[in-house]
């Protein structure tokens, strides 16, 4: 996912002169959509064992944070810049900027629409070929909104990866090494005073095909990732992904559905469960469905781990510990 960071060189693409205006558009902040995990779910040195599931949660959160916050931060800079620029035109409360040809020499043009609301803003970002004359000849790349009331903030954005693939120069120099598609819809609710937060990432037929990086692997998701954080720092993370899981020789080229549900308290004690399932008879897992449970302490190391048989028989010593050491009960994962 980090290969999509070059998407928003848009701030450098605006060529209009600066005629200062009196606009101040409320916009999404990176902290609104950042997935924050406890320190216990982090890299550890030493001989003790860390959880496979929690490593997966950490890796996924890191990857999501990179591309989500990159998008938000670049868009925020663009909107802040446009607040000081005379719009190309107006439609009621909507300011329209562009089309502007891309300044980095790419065959791209950009158009931005910003609507000021009483409690926030709506915005749309369009992309087209260099020389585009208007919105009609361009494609909607992203749409989003922000609403705020006292300490409460909510909103999100939707990005169309099919549009990114259509204008492949947005993917940067490695554009030919991947094929992407689908739509992701990121929404959030956040209290800036307590830092309570809910983030949903709804993947609608999103596919990532990496050509040459990961043995031409294809990953697909048509599910929702959900992250929560409470006022004490406890939280949950639920994710689902279709992919090829052949690292241990337990699966072949068929795709199976992998899911992980994780929960932790404010001290960093955690519990997680995961599964790799054949769906509607599709999949080639060596011994059928795989299930894994883990618990960790505040130091980030496992206290219990259990892999279902016969996979456990193929990995002697993998299962260890006692489920009684789990600080969080299984009910912490209910509803995920």
LINLIN-V423076 format. One record per residue. N is the residue number from 1. RES is the residue in one small letter. PHI is phi in degrees with one decimal (none if undefined). D_LAST is the distance of its C-alpha to the last C-alpha in whole Angstrom. Layout:
BEGIN
N|RES|PHI|D_LAST  N|RES|PHI|D_LAST
END
This chain:
BEGIN
1|x|none|24  2|x|-67.2|27  3|x|-72.1|29  4|x|-97.0|29  5|x|-59.3|30  6|x|-72.1|33  7|x|-53.4|32  8|x|-113.3|33  9|x|-92.2|37  10|x|-65.0|37  11|x|-60.8|39  12|x|-85.9|42  13|x|-90.7|42  14|x|-81.7|43  15|x|-112.1|47  16|x|-69.4|48  17|x|-73.3|50  18|x|-93.0|49  19|x|-106.3|50  20|x|-63.2|49  21|x|-116.1|47  22|x|-110.7|45  23|x|-89.8|42  24|x|-147.9|39  25|x|-85.4|36  26|x|-68.0|32  27|x|-142.3|30  28|x|-62.7|26  29|x|-104.3|26  30|x|-58.1|25  31|x|-66.2|23  32|x|-63.1|21  33|x|-119.6|19  34|x|-85.2|19  35|x|-87.3|16  36|x|-105.6|18  37|x|-104.4|17  38|x|-67.1|19  39|x|-59.6|22  40|x|-67.4|21  41|x|-96.5|19  42|x|-158.2|22  43|x|-61.3|25  44|x|-132.3|27  45|x|-97.8|30  46|x|117.0|32  47|x|-85.6|32  48|x|-72.4|28  49|x|-94.1|25  50|x|-103.1|22  51|x|-79.1|19  52|x|-59.6|19  53|x|-67.3|15  54|x|-68.9|16  55|x|-62.4|18  56|x|-64.4|16  57|x|-62.9|14  58|x|-61.6|17  59|x|-62.3|19  60|x|-63.5|17  61|x|-60.9|17  62|x|-61.1|20  63|x|-65.2|21  64|x|-61.6|19  65|x|-58.7|21  66|x|-62.1|24  67|x|-78.9|24  68|x|-68.1|22  69|x|-68.7|24  70|x|-61.5|27  71|x|-60.5|27  72|x|-63.8|27  73|x|-64.6|30  74|x|-66.4|32  75|x|-64.1|31  76|x|-61.1|32  77|x|-64.4|35  78|x|-62.7|36  79|x|-63.8|36  80|x|-62.0|37  81|x|-64.8|40  82|x|-67.2|41  83|x|-59.2|41  84|x|-104.5|44  85|x|-122.0|45  86|x|-66.3|47  87|x|-65.4|45  88|x|-66.3|47  89|x|-159.4|46  90|x|-134.2|45  91|x|-132.5|43  92|x|63.4|43  93|x|-86.0|40  94|x|-99.0|39  95|x|-96.2|41  96|x|-117.9|41  97|x|-121.4|42  98|x|110.8|43  99|x|-71.7|44  100|x|-117.2|44  101|x|-68.6|45  102|x|-64.4|43  103|x|-82.0|45  104|x|-89.6|44  105|x|82.7|46  106|x|-79.4|43  107|x|-80.3|44  108|x|-136.9|41  109|x|-137.4|42  110|x|-127.9|39  111|x|-142.3|39  112|x|-126.3|37  113|x|-116.2|37  114|x|-127.3|36  115|x|-109.7|36  116|x|-86.1|36  117|x|-111.6|34  118|x|-62.7|35  119|x|-112.4|32  120|x|163.3|31  121|x|-161.9|32  122|x|-118.4|31  123|x|-148.7|32  124|x|-138.0|32  125|x|-120.9|33  126|x|-111.9|35  127|x|-132.3|37  128|x|-153.6|40  129|x|-79.6|43  130|x|-50.6|45  131|x|90.9|48  132|x|-55.4|46  133|x|-97.2|47  134|x|-174.3|45  135|x|-62.0|41  136|x|-60.2|42  137|x|-95.9|43  138|x|-126.1|39  139|x|-115.6|36  140|x|-76.8|33  141|x|-86.2|31  142|x|-150.5|28  143|x|-136.6|28  144|x|-160.3|26  145|x|-156.5|27  146|x|-140.7|26  147|x|-133.2|27  148|x|-142.1|28  149|x|-148.9|29  150|x|54.5|30  151|x|-91.1|27  152|x|-93.6|24  153|x|-132.0|24  154|x|-153.4|22  155|x|149.6|22  156|x|153.4|22  157|x|-153.5|23  158|x|-123.5|23  159|x|-122.1|25  160|x|-102.6|27  161|x|-71.8|27  162|x|-64.7|29  163|x|-69.5|32  164|x|-59.3|31  165|x|-66.4|32  166|x|-64.8|35  167|x|-110.6|36  168|x|-66.2|36  169|x|-63.2|38  170|x|-65.6|35  171|x|-81.7|33  172|x|90.5|36  173|x|-67.4|38  174|x|-96.5|36  175|x|-56.0|35  176|x|-77.9|37  177|x|-93.9|34  178|x|-152.9|31  179|x|-130.3|30  180|x|-126.9|28  181|x|-166.8|26  182|x|97.4|24  183|x|-131.6|23  184|x|-117.7|20  185|x|-120.7|19  186|x|-104.1|18  187|x|-129.1|17  188|x|-148.8|17  189|x|-135.7|18  190|x|-145.5|20  191|x|-106.6|22  192|x|-71.5|25  193|x|-84.0|26  194|x|-95.8|23  195|x|64.5|21  196|x|-65.3|18  197|x|-155.8|16  198|x|-132.0|13  199|x|-127.6|13  200|x|-114.6|12  201|x|-117.5|14  202|x|-98.6|15  203|x|-91.2|17  204|x|-110.3|19  205|x|51.6|21  206|x|-85.0|21  207|x|-129.1|23  208|x|-126.9|25  209|x|-110.6|28  210|x|-98.4|29  211|x|-100.3|33  212|x|101.4|34  213|x|-76.4|32  214|x|-125.5|29  215|x|54.9|32  216|x|56.5|31  217|x|-69.7|27  218|x|-122.5|25  219|x|-117.5|22  220|x|-139.5|20  221|x|-141.6|17  222|x|-129.5|16  223|x|-127.0|13  224|x|-115.9|11  225|x|-91.8|10  226|x|-129.7|8  227|x|-123.0|10  228|x|-131.7|11  229|x|-139.1|14  230|x|-98.6|15  231|x|-66.9|19  232|x|-94.5|20  233|x|96.3|18  234|x|-75.5|15  235|x|-174.1|11  236|x|-142.5|8  237|x|-146.2|8  238|x|-128.7|6  239|x|-140.9|9  240|x|-139.4|11  241|x|-152.7|15  242|x|-93.5|18  243|x|-171.1|20  244|x|-102.7|23  245|x|-120.1|22  246|x|-106.0|26  247|x|-60.7|26  248|x|-104.2|27  249|x|74.9|29  250|x|-94.4|26  251|x|-148.7|26  252|x|-105.5|28  253|x|-77.2|28  254|x|-69.9|26  255|x|-95.8|22  256|x|-123.1|19  257|x|-95.1|16  258|x|-106.3|14  259|x|-140.6|10  260|x|-136.1|9  261|x|-120.8|6  262|x|-130.1|8  263|x|-141.0|9  264|x|-149.6|13  265|x|-101.1|15  266|x|-65.3|18  267|x|-89.4|21  268|x|100.8|19  269|x|-62.8|18  270|x|-135.9|15  271|x|-141.7|12  272|x|-147.6|11  273|x|-135.8|10  274|x|-142.6|11  275|x|-151.6|13  276|x|-125.8|16  277|x|-120.6|17  278|x|-79.6|20  279|x|-110.3|19  280|x|52.9|22  281|x|78.1|24  282|x|-97.5|24  283|x|139.5|24  284|x|-140.4|26  285|x|-63.1|24  286|x|-60.0|27  287|x|-124.3|26  288|x|79.7|23  289|x|-63.0|19  290|x|-114.7|18  291|x|-131.8|16  292|x|-141.4|16  293|x|-125.1|14  294|x|-145.0|16  295|x|-132.7|16  296|x|-134.1|19  297|x|-97.3|21  298|x|-67.5|22  299|x|-84.3|24  300|x|90.3|22  301|x|-97.6|23  302|x|-68.1|21  303|x|-111.4|22  304|x|-158.5|21  305|x|-149.3|20  306|x|-141.2|20  307|x|-110.6|20  308|x|-71.2|21  309|x|-77.2|24  310|x|-88.5|26  311|x|-61.7|25  312|x|-62.0|25  313|x|-68.5|29  314|x|-83.8|29  315|x|-130.8|28  316|x|-56.6|30  317|x|88.0|29  318|x|-66.9|26  319|x|-74.3|24  320|x|-160.5|25  321|x|81.5|25  322|x|-133.4|23  323|x|-60.6|20  324|x|-68.2|22  325|x|-80.7|22  326|x|-69.9|18  327|x|-72.5|18  328|x|-91.8|15  329|x|-79.1|14  330|x|-59.6|11  331|x|-66.9|10  332|x|-63.0|9  333|x|-98.6|6  334|x|-61.0|6  335|x|84.8|4  336|x|-89.4|0
END
